[in-house]
Amino acid sequence: MLQSKLFTKTLKEISADETSKNAQLLTRGGFVYKNSAGIYTYLPLGWRVMEKISDIIKEEMDKIGGVQMFMPALVDKKYLEATGRFDKEVGFDVLGKNDKEVNYSLGWTHEEVLTAIATNFVNSYRDLPFFAYQIQTKFRNEKRPKSGLLRGREFIMKDLYSFHTDQKDLDSFYEIAKSAYLRIFERCGLEALYTLAPGGDFTEDYTHEFQVLADVGEDTILYCDKCKYAENKEITKLKTGDKCKECNGKMQSANSIEVGNIFPLGTKYSKAFNLNYKDEKGNEKPVVMGSYGIGLGRLMATVVEKYNDKDGIVWPQTVAPFEVHLLSLEKNEEAEEIYNKLIENGVEVLYDERDTSLGVKFADADLIGIPLRLVVSEKSLGAGGIEVKKRDSDKTEIMSVEQFIDKSRKNN
């Protein structure tokens, strides 16, 4: 992609209200635009990152048998009333121009909707288990949206729902989903701690969160410095320095960012919608359910909080908007040939062909944070090709475009 065609530009200054690192860097770098409190537009660079994250999530969900679907954002109140959640303050009520009363809510979760759908397709134990997920916009009435994309009113979420014959089958899949989540976060460059947490609006029982240690995190967890066992401060009786329940390690206290959660729902929703199945003996039993969520924007923001320096973002290669950032230093004809050759060989390239100063190009490249910077200049061409530099390193290397493409293929 030509950088001049992005239509967006980097910014030197943004609103003083944006105090979080993720909001500052994503806004200045031209990844997002803040429309209002807790509501952001994903600009071309930001949307490419979101698509990378989405692809990772879909790959891991498909591996564990998940089937993708898409449910409506406009949720009829009859669904939420069945479980007593329509009046929750977390929701946005929707009143049509000709309506005299509220009949809909903007979807903040979809347990009820999918459970109602499942009653049309589940009759026998042979229909279970199944695992359905979607990646869709959610709306939550956050009274104090803050921390950039970490806490918003509108956000994109992957929500997975599992349906089982009994608790044993749910427990088995719960562990499978846990492992898939840990792989997702690892592929995004994050170490997440599996953390015992309270149920909240989703279940009266315990839940589990995936927490990433970060000074800016709104949560506080107690975690073992040895085996990484963790509990949310809201429910734990542990204190800093206590012995870990799982090993002889010591518990540490730290701020953290929740990047995902999983809930053992039991039969709360299936009973509300009369979602039953007949077992091998013909006995009718309620379906046992689980719910599993990841906020994609929150995940992107967490990556930025963890990967940045004084000059800008330092994207992990797996979620970067492009593989390489190609900069032409007054050598556009030669640089365009290199750009076309990279594209022909399947390399994702952001090509800075703009008529601007060298200082601006280098500063923008650091701010945007693409993992590899390729510079085409009179000096590099005289030395044999392109100057290659990693975003997180000061070392440079000269190589031909053919050598770079060959090396890129081997790394992938």
Buried (B, 14 or more C-beta within 10 A) or exposed (E): BEBEEBEBEBEEEBEEEBEBBBBBBBBBBBBBBBEEEBBBEBBBBBBBBBBBBBEBBBEBBEEBEBEEEEBEBEBBBEBBBBBEBBEBEBBBBBEEEEEEEBBBBBBBBBBBBBBBBBBEEBEEBEBBBBBBBBBBEBBBBBEEBBBBBBBBBBBBBBBBBBBBBBEEBBEEBBEBBBEBBBBBBEBBBBEBBBBBBBBEEBBEEEBBBBBBBBEBBEBBBBBBEBEBBBBBBEBBEBEEEBEBEEEEBEBBBBBBBBBBBBBBBBBBBBBBBEBBBBEEEEEEBBBBBBBBBBBBBBBBBBBBBBBBEEBBBBBBBBBBBBBBBBBBBEBBEBBBEBBEBBEEBEBBBBBBBBEEEEEEBBBBBBBBBBBBBBBBBEEBBEEEBBBBBBBEEEEEBBBEBEBBBEEBEEEE
